[in-house]
Amino acid sequence: MTILKTLMYEEWCKMKRSKIWLLVGLGPTIGVLFAWFNFQANYDVFMNDIGDNEWIEAWTQVQIFYSPLILPVITGVYASMLCRVEYMNGGWKQLLALPIRRETVFISKLLTIFVLLALTQVILLLLFILGGFSIDMKDQIPLSSLLIFVVRGWIAALPLATAQLALSLRWHSFGAPLGMNIALSLPSILVASSTFGQFYPWAQPMLAMSPADESPIPSNFIFFLILSSFLIFSLLIGLRTIKNTTYN
């Protein structure tokens, strides 16, 4: 555990002057701006049913744009940037020459991505609430529901973090894993509305962050699939990748 804490501390030290911190705030900002702009532009359409809560209706726009597109892409960028540091100036060779198990190195980077994603989701929630207050929303804010949506999105992004970290460990190029991630994220909205969507990791954040009346998948089942994806990507792909890859 001490070694793991030390490795994570080193990861944070490497990120101090990194542009990764811009992304932590930029992604949620874009998602929230889109959500509130589209909600206000189509207010009458969203609020056509009696009893609809303005905050929940506005959140559906976060779910549609941020969760299937921005969140998966940001997750991939985090993974690529954490590995890119090691590819520069023989960082991998120096790191793996230490008396540290490769599995521990993998876990430290994965946990770092988890923390970055948690910060990203917290900023998303804060910006969303500030946006609602700025336009003087009439309905009471359903804070507990919003918290649940944010936490669910974070959990649903964990398998993606694992898969994309494995790709970044395997491919030395920064752009290759990122490009594949973007390509897999683009069809998420269409795939999420199909029966196959619940099994597609890049569509799972959208389903997880959806209000109950917007998601076709029971919450208990979708989280069983997310846990299954996480274990598969971690045990069968991620750990095997870092153990079997040769770094120069």
N, C-alpha and C positions, 0 to 999 in steps of 0.2 A: 504493500500500500504506500510506503514511503517513496519507493521508486516511482510509482504512478503519479503521486503528487508532485514530485520533482520534475517529471517529464511534462506534466500539464503546466507547471509554472514556467518551464522553458518555452512551451508553446505560446504562452501569453507574452513572454518577453520578446519573442520573435515577431509578434503581431503589433507591438507598440507603435511602430512607425509605418505600419502596413495600411494600404488603402481599403483593407477589409472592413474597417470601421465605418467607412462611408456607406458601404452596402447595408450594414446593419440598420441604418436609418433610412437609406434611399428607397429600398424595396417597400417597406411599410408606407412611406410617404406617397409613393406613386399609387399603391393600392387604395389608400384612403381617399386621395384626391379623386381618383376615378369613381370610387363608390359614391361619394357625396355629390359629385357633379352629375352623374347619371341619375341618382335618386331625385335630385332637385329638378332636373330637366324633364323627368317623367313622373313627377309627384302624383298626379291624378291617376295614372295607370297603376302605380304601386299601391295606392291607398283607396282602391275601389271597393274593398270589402269592409263592412262594418266590423269594428273590433280589432283591425290590424294595428300592430304597434309600429310606429314610425322607425324606431331603432332597429327592430328585427327586419323590416322591409329594406332598410338601407344596408343592413349587414349582408343581405343576399347578393348585393353587388360586390362586396368584398369576396364573398364565396365564389362568385362567378369569374372574377378577374384575378384576384391575388392568389387564391389557394391552388388553382390548377396551373398557373403560369409563373408568377413571380416567386412563390415559395419554393417550388422544385428547382428553378433556375438558380436562386440564391444559394440553396443547399449545395448544388453542384459547384458553384463558385467558391464557397467556403472550403470544400474538400480539395479543390484544385489548388487554391492558394496555400493551404497548409502543406501540401506536398511539394509545391513549386519551390518553396524555401529550401527544401532538402536537396532538390535536384541542382540547385545552384552551388557552385564551388565545392562539389563533392560532399555535400551535407549528409546524404544517405550513408556513404561509406564511413564517415566519421561517427555518425550516430550508431550504426549497427556494429561498429567495432567495439563499442562499450560492452561491458558484461551485463547486458540487458536483453531479456527475451524479446523476440520480435513481436510476439503477441501483445506484450505490454506497450510497445510503441504504437501498435495499431489501436489499442483501447484508449491510450492517452489522446491520440488525434481524434478518435471518434467522440470521446467525451467532450473535447473542446468544441467540436461542431455542435454537439447537443446544447452546450451552454450558449453558443452564438445564436442558435435557433430560438432558444428560450428568450434571449434578449430581444431578438427580432419580433417575436410574438408579443412581448410586453409593450414594445414601442408601437406596434400595430394597434393594440387595444387603447393605449393612451391617446394616440393621434385620432383614432376613430371617435373616442368620447369627446375630445377637444373640438373636433369637427362638428359633432352634433350640437354641442353647447354654443358654438359660434353662429349657428343658424337658428338658434332658439327653438329647439324641438319642443313640441307640446306634450308628448306622452312621457310617462315615467321611464327612466332608463332601466332596462332589465339587466342589471350588472351581473347577476349570477349566471344568466344564460350566456352573456358575452364572454365571461370567464371560461365557461365550459367549452364554447366554440374555439377559443384561443388554445386551451390546453389540448383539446382533441386534434387541432391542426398540428401542434407541436409533436404529439405522439405519432400522428400519421406521417410526419416528415422523417422520423427516425430510420425506417427501412431505406428511404431514399438516400439519407446521409451515409448509411453503411454501404449501399451499392455504389454510390458515386465516389466514396473514399477508395473502394476496391479498384475502380476504374483508374483513378488518379494514381494509385500505387503501381498499377500495371503499366500505364502509358506515361512516358516521360514528357510528352507534349502537354502543354497547358490547354491548348485549344481542342484537342481531340475528345477528351471526356466531356468537356463543356459543350461541344457541338452535339455530341450524341445525346446529352441530357436535354438540350433545347429541342432537338428533334423528337424526343420521346414525350416532352411536355406539351408540345403544340396540339396533338389530338386529344388531350385529356378531357376537354369540355364535351366533345362528342362521345368519347368512350365512356365517360361517367354516366351518361344517360342510358347506356345499354346494359344488358345483363352481364357483359364481360367486365364492366367498369369496376365492380367490386374487387376483382382479382388483379387489376392493373395498378401497380404501386404509384404511378404518376397521377392517377385519378383519385386515389384514396384520400389525400388531403382535402380535396373539394367535397367529397362525400362526408368526411368526418367533421368539417366545419359548417355543414349545412344545418339550418333549422330542421326540426322533425318533419314539417310538412313539405320541405324541399328535397329531402333525401329519400330515394327509393329503397335504401338498404337499412335494415334494423341495426341500431348502433352496436348491440352486443356482437353481432356477426361480423360487422366491418372491423371491429377491433380484434377479433380472433384472426381475421385475415392479415391485419397489420402485424400482429405478433408473429404469425407464421412467416411472413415476408422478412421480418427483422431477423429471426433465427436463421432462416435460409441464407440471407445475404451475409450475416455475421459469421456463422460457423462453416458454411460450405464454400463461400466465395472470399469474403474479406480476410479471414485468418489464413486461409490456404494461399491467398495471393501474396501476402507479405512474407510468408514462410518460404515460398518457392521462387520468388522473383530475385534476380541478381541485379544489384545496384552498383554502378561504377562511380 
